[in-house]
Amino acid sequence: MKKQESELPGDLIATYRSAHYRAGSGQEAIVLRVDQYSEPLSRLFSTSGRLCAAFITAGNPYGMRQSQEENRAACARLRAKLDQYVSRSGDMIEGMGFDPSEEWPGEESFLVLGLDLETSRALGNEFQQNAIIWADADAIPRLILLR
């Protein structure tokens, strides 16, 4: 993928790149890192028959901190929207995007298998996100800047 131009400040982009994106919980959780191959994601693609996935949130639109209640409500709206794209129950896994330095609170998120890049971008834009995480069959999550 070619380098994207963005209006976002470099330090914010660096924060997104260094974040951990966890799908699921317990021993079965998958932790994704931007630009790092994920063997667990590759196995998930193999077992599900899906060849791409998006990790997306509705929290803190455009990077502006919202209350926990506002973020929960936005996440519920996103989940309802994602239900339109998910054909099997295992194709959407609840998750959390989190900053390992703990300077930014975790954001409730979803890993959605089979969500193509165009649809993922559109949903990110609809829910006023600066970026999404998207991976194709190579199982390397990439930061997709939306602004």
Secondary structure, DSSP 8 states (H G I E B T S, - for coil): ------SS-HHHHHHHHH-EEEES-GGG-EEE-TTS--HHHHHHHHHHT---EEEEE-SSGGG----HHHHHHHHHHHHHHHTTT--SGGGEEEEEEE-TTSSS--EEEEEEET--HHHHHHHHHHTT-SEEEEE-TT---EEEE--
